[in-house]
Amino acid sequence: MHSSGERAAIIEALGVDVPEVLITGGGANAPFVRQLQADVYGKPVVPVDQPEGPALGAALLAAVGAGAFASVADAAKIVRRRPAVAPRPDVHRAYDEPYARFQRLYPALRAVR
């Protein structure tokens, strides 16, 4: 059985802590989508309160590369955020068994094209 926090495990397996998930675009404006993502990830979901979020992210990464910011964390401080949506632990746990099933099936199904 997989733990409730494993759905963020892909990034966390690389040694990166994932305390929250930032979202932008149309889904960020829909309360249902924000709550669904928080429940699936088991992490707070924070809508970005700026238009053109992906473009802003790319610009901030470029600014870090150009030396305008010392780090991505420093650059991210300028991003305006709306209130976070907290995951519901009981709903998050309900995804454990289906996610474990997906992990077992995916390797076999991936080969079928």
VMD Tcl script that draws the C-alpha trace (Angstrom):
set ca {
  {0.00 0.00 0.00}
  {1.21 3.49 -0.82}
  {1.19 6.35 1.65}
  {-1.10 9.32 1.23}
  {1.81 11.62 0.47}
  {3.20 9.48 -2.33}
  {1.44 11.36 -5.11}
  {4.02 14.13 -4.75}
  {6.74 11.49 -4.59}
  {8.04 11.96 -8.12}
  {9.45 15.37 -7.31}
  {10.16 14.59 -3.68}
  {12.15 11.48 -4.75}
  {14.59 13.93 -6.31}
  {15.17 15.43 -2.87}
  {12.94 18.45 -3.42}
  {10.47 19.32 -0.68}
  {7.01 20.11 -2.06}
  {5.21 22.07 0.67}
  {2.56 23.47 -1.67}
  {1.43 23.47 -5.30}
  {1.06 26.74 -7.20}
  {-1.57 26.81 -9.94}
  {-2.44 29.36 -12.59}
  {-4.75 29.70 -15.54}
  {-8.42 28.86 -15.88}
  {-8.43 26.06 -13.34}
  {-6.98 28.37 -10.72}
  {-10.21 30.36 -10.89}
  {-12.48 27.36 -10.28}
  {-13.00 26.43 -6.60}
  {-13.82 22.82 -7.56}
  {-10.55 22.43 -9.46}
  {-8.50 23.96 -6.65}
  {-10.07 21.63 -4.06}
  {-9.73 18.59 -6.33}
  {-6.04 19.24 -6.87}
  {-5.43 19.80 -3.16}
  {-7.19 16.54 -2.34}
  {-5.33 14.52 -4.99}
  {-1.87 15.95 -4.18}
  {-2.43 16.03 -0.42}
  {-0.78 19.45 -0.48}
  {-2.12 22.99 -0.14}
  {-2.94 24.46 -3.55}
  {-2.14 28.14 -3.97}
  {-3.60 30.06 -6.91}
  {-1.23 32.60 -8.45}
  {-2.85 36.04 -8.47}
  {-1.18 37.29 -11.63}
  {-2.14 36.98 -15.27}
  {0.08 34.99 -17.59}
  {1.44 32.76 -14.84}
  {3.44 30.42 -17.11}
  {5.06 33.37 -18.90}
  {5.89 34.96 -15.55}
  {7.47 31.70 -14.38}
  {9.60 31.49 -17.52}
  {10.64 35.13 -17.13}
  {11.60 34.57 -13.50}
  {13.72 31.53 -14.42}
  {15.43 33.59 -17.11}
  {16.02 36.39 -14.61}
  {17.67 33.90 -12.22}
  {19.86 32.66 -15.08}
  {20.82 36.23 -15.94}
  {21.76 36.97 -12.34}
  {18.89 39.33 -11.50}
  {17.94 37.04 -8.60}
  {20.27 34.91 -6.50}
  {17.95 31.90 -6.63}
  {14.59 30.63 -7.85}
  {13.34 30.97 -4.27}
  {14.29 34.66 -4.27}
  {12.61 35.23 -7.63}
  {9.44 33.46 -6.49}
  {9.00 36.00 -3.70}
  {7.55 38.49 -6.19}
  {4.72 36.13 -7.19}
  {1.41 37.29 -5.73}
  {-0.63 34.47 -4.24}
  {-4.26 34.02 -3.35}
  {-5.29 32.09 -0.24}
  {-4.30 28.44 -0.20}
  {-6.84 25.62 -0.42}
  {-6.07 22.90 2.11}
  {-6.40 19.22 1.25}
  {-9.01 17.17 3.06}
  {-7.08 14.23 4.58}
  {-10.01 11.79 4.38}
  {-10.58 12.57 0.70}
  {-6.84 12.40 -0.02}
  {-6.65 8.93 1.57}
  {-9.53 7.78 -0.66}
  {-7.15 8.11 -3.63}
  {-4.57 5.69 -2.14}
  {-6.02 2.43 -3.47}
  {-6.86 3.69 -6.99}
  {-3.41 5.29 -7.22}
  {-1.74 2.05 -6.12}
  {-3.74 0.21 -8.80}
  {-2.64 2.75 -11.41}
  {1.00 2.29 -10.40}
  {0.70 -1.48 -10.81}
  {-1.05 -1.25 -14.18}
  {0.83 1.62 -15.82}
  {4.01 -0.28 -16.77}
  {2.00 -2.99 -18.52}
  {-0.36 -0.59 -20.25}
  {2.38 1.77 -21.36}
  {3.72 -0.90 -23.71}
  {0.31 -1.19 -25.42}
  {0.09 1.45 -28.12}
}
mol new
graphics top color blue
foreach p $ca { graphics top sphere $p radius 0.5 }
foreach p [lrange $ca 0 end-1] q [lrange $ca 1 end] { graphics top cylinder $p $q radius 0.2 }
display resetview
